Amino acid sequence: MSASAIVARTAAGGIEYLLSQQPGPRWSPRLQIAARYASVREATRVALRLPGRFRAYALPLGPNGADLFAEAV
C-alpha cells in the first residue's frame, strides 16, 4: 500500500503546497487544501513537470493526513 502525498516547495514564508496546475501552478501555505496524490511517485512526477523556478518536491502524508515532517517535530 502506498502513502498519499502532496507537492510542496520552500518559500520565504515557509512551506507552500500545490493547489492545482491549471492554468498555472497555484500555491498555498495551508496543507488542508493542497491537492492530494495517490502515491509519492505520482506527486514526484507532478513536481518534476513544473517549471524549474518552482523547485518543488513530493511530500508523503502520514496516516492522519498531516505531512510526516510536521509529525516528527
Backbone as XML, in Angstrom:
<?xml version="1.0"?>
<chain id="A" units="angstrom">
  <residue number="1" name="MET">
    <atom name="N" x="0.848" y="-1.174" z="0.000"/>
    <atom name="CA" x="0.000" y="0.000" z="0.000"/>
    <atom name="C" x="0.893" y="1.236" z="0.000"/>
  </residue>
  <residue number="2" name="SER">
    <atom name="N" x="0.649" y="2.150" z="-0.897"/>
    <atom name="CA" x="1.461" y="3.354" z="-0.981"/>
    <atom name="C" x="0.792" y="4.495" z="-0.218"/>
  </residue>
  <residue number="3" name="ALA">
    <atom name="N" x="1.628" y="5.367" z="0.306"/>
    <atom name="CA" x="1.128" y="6.506" z="1.077"/>
    <atom name="C" x="0.696" y="7.619" z="0.141"/>
  </residue>
  <residue number="4" name="SER">
    <atom name="N" x="-0.331" y="8.366" z="0.531"/>
    <atom name="CA" x="-0.713" y="9.528" z="-0.258"/>
    <atom name="C" x="0.326" y="10.622" z="-0.051"/>
  </residue>
  <residue number="5" name="ALA">
    <atom name="N" x="0.352" y="11.572" z="-0.984"/>
    <atom name="CA" x="1.381" y="12.603" z="-0.947"/>
    <atom name="C" x="0.845" y="13.902" z="-1.522"/>
  </residue>
  <residue number="6" name="ILE">
    <atom name="N" x="1.608" y="14.958" z="-1.309"/>
    <atom name="CA" x="1.311" y="16.270" z="-1.864"/>
    <atom name="C" x="2.581" y="16.805" z="-2.513"/>
  </residue>
  <residue number="7" name="VAL">
    <atom name="N" x="2.450" y="17.901" z="-3.240"/>
    <atom name="CA" x="3.602" y="18.576" z="-3.830"/>
    <atom name="C" x="3.817" y="19.856" z="-3.038"/>
  </residue>
  <residue number="8" name="ALA">
    <atom name="N" x="5.063" y="20.082" z="-2.631"/>
    <atom name="CA" x="5.383" y="21.250" z="-1.807"/>
    <atom name="C" x="6.623" y="21.948" z="-2.348"/>
  </residue>
  <residue number="9" name="ARG">
    <atom name="N" x="6.816" y="23.172" z="-1.882"/>
    <atom name="CA" x="8.033" y="23.916" z="-2.197"/>
    <atom name="C" x="8.370" y="24.782" z="-0.991"/>
  </residue>
  <residue number="10" name="THR">
    <atom name="N" x="9.621" y="25.165" z="-0.901"/>
    <atom name="CA" x="10.063" y="26.044" z="0.169"/>
    <atom name="C" x="9.996" y="27.480" z="-0.344"/>
  </residue>
  <residue number="11" name="ALA">
    <atom name="N" x="9.317" y="28.333" z="0.405"/>
    <atom name="CA" x="9.184" y="29.743" z="0.049"/>
    <atom name="C" x="9.733" y="30.596" z="1.196"/>
  </residue>
  <residue number="12" name="ALA">
    <atom name="N" x="9.809" y="31.888" z="0.990"/>
    <atom name="CA" x="10.346" y="32.787" z="2.005"/>
    <atom name="C" x="9.562" y="32.707" z="3.316"/>
  </residue>
  <residue number="13" name="GLY">
    <atom name="N" x="8.256" y="32.504" z="3.237"/>
    <atom name="CA" x="7.425" y="32.446" z="4.434"/>
    <atom name="C" x="7.267" y="31.061" z="5.022"/>
  </residue>
  <residue number="14" name="GLY">
    <atom name="N" x="7.914" y="30.061" z="4.462"/>
    <atom name="CA" x="7.788" y="28.679" z="4.921"/>
    <atom name="C" x="7.417" y="27.758" z="3.771"/>
  </residue>
  <residue number="15" name="ILE">
    <atom name="N" x="6.829" y="26.633" z="4.087"/>
    <atom name="CA" x="6.452" y="25.671" z="3.058"/>
    <atom name="C" x="5.122" y="26.060" z="2.433"/>
  </residue>
  <residue number="16" name="GLU">
    <atom name="N" x="5.053" y="25.943" z="1.097"/>
    <atom name="CA" x="3.806" y="26.157" z="0.361"/>
    <atom name="C" x="3.442" y="24.863" z="-0.342"/>
  </residue>
  <residue number="17" name="TYR">
    <atom name="N" x="2.145" y="24.628" z="-0.491"/>
    <atom name="CA" x="1.637" y="23.390" z="-1.064"/>
    <atom name="C" x="0.908" y="23.676" z="-2.369"/>
  </residue>
  <residue number="18" name="LEU">
    <atom name="N" x="1.058" y="22.781" z="-3.334"/>
    <atom name="CA" x="0.433" y="22.947" z="-4.640"/>
    <atom name="C" x="-1.069" y="22.716" z="-4.535"/>
  </residue>
  <residue number="19" name="LEU">
    <atom name="N" x="-1.837" y="23.687" z="-5.053"/>
    <atom name="CA" x="-3.293" y="23.564" z="-5.067"/>
    <atom name="C" x="-3.768" y="22.965" z="-6.377"/>
  </residue>
  <residue number="20" name="SER">
    <atom name="N" x="-3.263" y="23.477" z="-7.481"/>
    <atom name="CA" x="-3.635" y="22.977" z="-8.804"/>
    <atom name="C" x="-2.564" y="23.393" z="-9.795"/>
  </residue>
  <residue number="21" name="GLN">
    <atom name="N" x="-2.631" y="22.808" z="-10.979"/>
    <atom name="CA" x="-1.649" y="23.122" z="-12.017"/>
    <atom name="C" x="-2.247" y="23.916" z="-13.161"/>
  </residue>
  <residue number="22" name="GLN">
    <atom name="N" x="-3.536" y="24.041" z="-13.237"/>
    <atom name="CA" x="-4.193" y="24.651" z="-14.387"/>
    <atom name="C" x="-4.790" y="25.996" z="-14.035"/>
  </residue>
  <residue number="23" name="PRO">
    <atom name="N" x="-4.601" y="27.036" z="-14.782"/>
    <atom name="CA" x="-3.761" y="27.170" z="-15.964"/>
    <atom name="C" x="-2.290" y="27.308" z="-15.631"/>
  </residue>
  <residue number="24" name="GLY">
    <atom name="N" x="-1.971" y="27.632" z="-14.411"/>
    <atom name="CA" x="-0.590" y="27.688" z="-13.939"/>
    <atom name="C" x="-0.574" y="27.216" z="-12.495"/>
  </residue>
  <residue number="25" name="PRO">
    <atom name="N" x="0.596" y="26.915" z="-11.948"/>
    <atom name="CA" x="0.631" y="26.413" z="-10.580"/>
    <atom name="C" x="0.143" y="27.456" z="-9.583"/>
  </residue>
  <residue number="26" name="ARG">
    <atom name="N" x="-0.709" y="27.033" z="-8.669"/>
    <atom name="CA" x="-1.181" y="27.898" z="-7.575"/>
    <atom name="C" x="-0.752" y="27.250" z="-6.271"/>
  </residue>
  <residue number="27" name="TRP">
    <atom name="N" x="-0.297" y="28.076" z="-5.328"/>
    <atom name="CA" x="0.281" y="27.589" z="-4.080"/>
    <atom name="C" x="-0.438" y="28.191" z="-2.884"/>
  </residue>
  <residue number="28" name="SER">
    <atom name="N" x="-0.395" y="27.498" z="-1.753"/>
    <atom name="CA" x="-0.987" y="27.988" z="-0.515"/>
    <atom name="C" x="-0.169" y="27.463" z="0.667"/>
  </residue>
  <residue number="29" name="PRO">
    <atom name="N" x="-0.092" y="28.235" z="1.750"/>
    <atom name="CA" x="0.590" y="27.741" z="2.942"/>
    <atom name="C" x="-0.273" y="26.772" z="3.764"/>
  </residue>
  <residue number="30" name="ARG">
    <atom name="N" x="-1.524" y="26.556" z="3.347"/>
    <atom name="CA" x="-2.446" y="25.688" z="4.094"/>
    <atom name="C" x="-2.416" y="24.262" z="3.560"/>
  </residue>
  <residue number="31" name="LEU">
    <atom name="N" x="-1.940" y="23.341" z="4.366"/>
    <atom name="CA" x="-1.861" y="21.935" z="3.986"/>
    <atom name="C" x="-3.236" y="21.332" z="3.723"/>
  </residue>
  <residue number="32" name="GLN">
    <atom name="N" x="-4.242" y="21.768" z="4.445"/>
    <atom name="CA" x="-5.574" y="21.178" z="4.355"/>
    <atom name="C" x="-6.193" y="21.292" z="2.964"/>
  </residue>
  <residue number="33" name="ILE">
    <atom name="N" x="-5.814" y="22.289" z="2.188"/>
    <atom name="CA" x="-6.438" y="22.486" z="0.872"/>
    <atom name="C" x="-5.524" y="22.083" z="-0.281"/>
  </residue>
  <residue number="34" name="ALA">
    <atom name="N" x="-4.391" y="21.488" z="0.023"/>
    <atom name="CA" x="-3.440" y="21.072" z="-1.011"/>
    <atom name="C" x="-4.012" y="19.927" z="-1.847"/>
  </residue>
  <residue number="35" name="ALA">
    <atom name="N" x="-3.611" y="19.879" z="-3.113"/>
    <atom name="CA" x="-4.002" y="18.778" z="-3.996"/>
    <atom name="C" x="-3.336" y="17.503" z="-3.496"/>
  </residue>
  <residue number="36" name="ARG">
    <atom name="N" x="-4.091" y="16.432" z="-3.381"/>
    <atom name="CA" x="-3.586" y="15.142" z="-2.891"/>
    <atom name="C" x="-3.338" y="14.205" z="-4.071"/>
  </residue>
  <residue number="37" name="TYR">
    <atom name="N" x="-2.305" y="13.412" z="-3.946"/>
    <atom name="CA" x="-1.964" y="12.431" z="-4.971"/>
    <atom name="C" x="-1.931" y="11.049" z="-4.330"/>
  </residue>
  <residue number="38" name="ALA">
    <atom name="N" x="-2.221" y="10.035" z="-5.122"/>
    <atom name="CA" x="-2.367" y="8.674" z="-4.610"/>
    <atom name="C" x="-1.058" y="8.084" z="-4.096"/>
  </residue>
  <residue number="39" name="SER">
    <atom name="N" x="0.064" y="8.544" z="-4.621"/>
    <atom name="CA" x="1.350" y="7.985" z="-4.208"/>
    <atom name="C" x="2.438" y="9.048" z="-4.280"/>
  </residue>
  <residue number="40" name="VAL">
    <atom name="N" x="3.548" y="8.756" z="-3.634"/>
    <atom name="CA" x="4.702" y="9.654" z="-3.698"/>
    <atom name="C" x="5.227" y="9.700" z="-5.130"/>
  </residue>
  <residue number="41" name="ARG">
    <atom name="N" x="5.152" y="8.584" z="-5.823"/>
    <atom name="CA" x="5.607" y="8.547" z="-7.213"/>
    <atom name="C" x="4.814" y="9.522" z="-8.081"/>
  </residue>
  <residue number="42" name="GLU">
    <atom name="N" x="3.501" y="9.517" z="-7.942"/>
    <atom name="CA" x="2.661" y="10.420" z="-8.731"/>
    <atom name="C" x="2.948" y="11.882" z="-8.375"/>
  </residue>
  <residue number="43" name="ALA">
    <atom name="N" x="3.101" y="12.189" z="-7.091"/>
    <atom name="CA" x="3.406" y="13.557" z="-6.664"/>
    <atom name="C" x="4.779" y="13.993" z="-7.170"/>
  </residue>
  <residue number="44" name="THR">
    <atom name="N" x="5.745" y="13.078" z="-7.174"/>
    <atom name="CA" x="7.074" y="13.395" z="-7.693"/>
    <atom name="C" x="7.009" y="13.712" z="-9.178"/>
  </residue>
  <residue number="45" name="ARG">
    <atom name="N" x="6.229" y="12.948" z="-9.910"/>
    <atom name="CA" x="6.082" y="13.192" z="-11.348"/>
    <atom name="C" x="5.502" y="14.589" z="-11.600"/>
  </residue>
  <residue number="46" name="VAL">
    <atom name="N" x="4.497" y="14.976" z="-10.812"/>
    <atom name="CA" x="3.903" y="16.311" z="-10.953"/>
    <atom name="C" x="4.943" y="17.379" z="-10.619"/>
  </residue>
  <residue number="47" name="ALA">
    <atom name="N" x="5.692" y="17.188" z="-9.535"/>
    <atom name="CA" x="6.700" y="18.163" z="-9.122"/>
    <atom name="C" x="7.779" y="18.341" z="-10.193"/>
  </residue>
  <residue number="48" name="LEU">
    <atom name="N" x="8.184" y="17.257" z="-10.822"/>
    <atom name="CA" x="9.232" y="17.338" z="-11.837"/>
    <atom name="C" x="8.756" y="17.971" z="-13.133"/>
  </residue>
  <residue number="49" name="ARG">
    <atom name="N" x="7.465" y="17.981" z="-13.363"/>
    <atom name="CA" x="6.921" y="18.594" z="-14.574"/>
    <atom name="C" x="6.674" y="20.095" z="-14.426"/>
  </residue>
  <residue number="50" name="LEU">
    <atom name="N" x="6.785" y="20.621" z="-13.237"/>
    <atom name="CA" x="6.625" y="22.062" z="-13.026"/>
    <atom name="C" x="7.846" y="22.790" z="-13.575"/>
  </residue>
  <residue number="51" name="PRO">
    <atom name="N" x="7.704" y="24.066" z="-13.936"/>
    <atom name="CA" x="8.871" y="24.843" z="-14.374"/>
    <atom name="C" x="9.961" y="24.853" z="-13.304"/>
  </residue>
  <residue number="52" name="GLY">
    <atom name="N" x="11.211" y="24.872" z="-13.729"/>
    <atom name="CA" x="12.352" y="24.768" z="-12.824"/>
    <atom name="C" x="12.415" y="25.814" z="-11.728"/>
  </residue>
  <residue number="53" name="ARG">
    <atom name="N" x="11.860" y="26.979" z="-11.949"/>
    <atom name="CA" x="11.944" y="28.041" z="-10.932"/>
    <atom name="C" x="11.162" y="27.711" z="-9.664"/>
  </residue>
  <residue number="54" name="PHE">
    <atom name="N" x="10.270" y="26.729" z="-9.729"/>
    <atom name="CA" x="9.476" y="26.376" z="-8.548"/>
    <atom name="C" x="10.188" y="25.397" z="-7.623"/>
  </residue>
  <residue number="55" name="ARG">
    <atom name="N" x="11.055" y="24.546" z="-8.140"/>
    <atom name="CA" x="11.812" y="23.578" z="-7.340"/>
    <atom name="C" x="10.947" y="22.887" z="-6.292"/>
  </residue>
  <residue number="56" name="ALA">
    <atom name="N" x="9.949" y="22.224" z="-6.752"/>
    <atom name="CA" x="9.001" y="21.545" z="-5.880"/>
    <atom name="C" x="9.430" y="20.099" z="-5.648"/>
  </residue>
  <residue number="57" name="TYR">
    <atom name="N" x="8.840" y="19.478" z="-4.640"/>
    <atom name="CA" x="9.156" y="18.101" z="-4.279"/>
    <atom name="C" x="7.903" y="17.415" z="-3.743"/>
  </residue>
  <residue number="58" name="ALA">
    <atom name="N" x="7.913" y="16.097" z="-3.749"/>
    <atom name="CA" x="6.805" y="15.314" z="-3.189"/>
    <atom name="C" x="7.005" y="15.204" z="-1.682"/>
  </residue>
  <residue number="59" name="LEU">
    <atom name="N" x="5.915" y="15.281" z="-0.957"/>
    <atom name="CA" x="5.957" y="15.186" z="0.494"/>
    <atom name="C" x="4.916" y="14.153" z="0.921"/>
  </residue>
  <residue number="60" name="PRO">
    <atom name="N" x="5.365" y="13.011" z="1.472"/>
    <atom name="CA" x="4.396" y="11.984" z="1.876"/>
    <atom name="C" x="3.557" y="12.449" z="3.062"/>
  </residue>
  <residue number="61" name="LEU">
    <atom name="N" x="2.344" y="11.966" z="3.110"/>
    <atom name="CA" x="1.440" y="12.295" z="4.203"/>
    <atom name="C" x="1.357" y="11.131" z="5.186"/>
  </residue>
  <residue number="62" name="GLY">
    <atom name="N" x="1.222" y="11.449" z="6.446"/>
    <atom name="CA" x="1.059" y="10.430" z="7.471"/>
    <atom name="C" x="-0.362" y="9.894" z="7.482"/>
  </residue>
  <residue number="63" name="PRO">
    <atom name="N" x="-0.635" y="8.930" z="8.335"/>
    <atom name="CA" x="-1.954" y="8.307" z="8.381"/>
    <atom name="C" x="-3.085" y="9.271" z="8.743"/>
  </residue>
  <residue number="64" name="ASN">
    <atom name="N" x="-2.775" y="10.325" z="9.490"/>
    <atom name="CA" x="-3.837" y="11.270" z="9.869"/>
    <atom name="C" x="-3.942" y="12.452" z="8.909"/>
  </residue>
  <residue number="65" name="GLY">
    <atom name="N" x="-3.218" y="12.411" z="7.788"/>
    <atom name="CA" x="-3.317" y="13.458" z="6.777"/>
    <atom name="C" x="-2.357" y="14.607" z="6.922"/>
  </residue>
  <residue number="66" name="ALA">
    <atom name="N" x="-1.522" y="14.608" z="7.961"/>
    <atom name="CA" x="-0.517" y="15.656" z="8.134"/>
    <atom name="C" x="0.764" y="15.218" z="7.455"/>
  </residue>
  <residue number="67" name="ASP">
    <atom name="N" x="1.609" y="16.188" z="7.076"/>
    <atom name="CA" x="2.870" y="15.774" z="6.462"/>
    <atom name="C" x="3.747" y="15.130" z="7.520"/>
  </residue>
  <residue number="68" name="LEU">
    <atom name="N" x="4.579" y="14.186" z="7.096"/>
    <atom name="CA" x="5.390" y="13.406" z="8.034"/>
    <atom name="C" x="6.413" y="14.265" z="8.764"/>
  </residue>
  <residue number="69" name="PHE">
    <atom name="N" x="6.899" y="15.316" z="8.132"/>
    <atom name="CA" x="7.864" y="16.194" z="8.783"/>
    <atom name="C" x="7.230" y="16.884" z="9.982"/>
  </residue>
  <residue number="70" name="ALA">
    <atom name="N" x="6.021" y="17.378" z="9.826"/>
    <atom name="CA" x="5.338" y="18.061" z="10.921"/>
    <atom name="C" x="5.061" y="17.110" z="12.077"/>
  </residue>
  <residue number="71" name="GLU">
    <atom name="N" x="4.784" y="15.844" z="11.764"/>
    <atom name="CA" x="4.524" y="14.867" z="12.822"/>
    <atom name="C" x="5.790" y="14.528" z="13.594"/>
  </residue>
  <residue number="72" name="ALA">
    <atom name="N" x="6.951" y="14.608" z="12.939"/>
    <atom name="CA" x="8.205" y="14.267" z="13.586"/>
    <atom name="C" x="8.713" y="15.361" z="14.508"/>
  </residue>
  <residue number="73" name="VAL">
    <atom name="N" x="8.298" y="16.584" z="14.280"/>
    <atom name="CA" x="8.789" y="17.726" z="15.067"/>
    <atom name="C" x="8.038" y="17.868" z="16.359"/>
  </residue>
</chain>
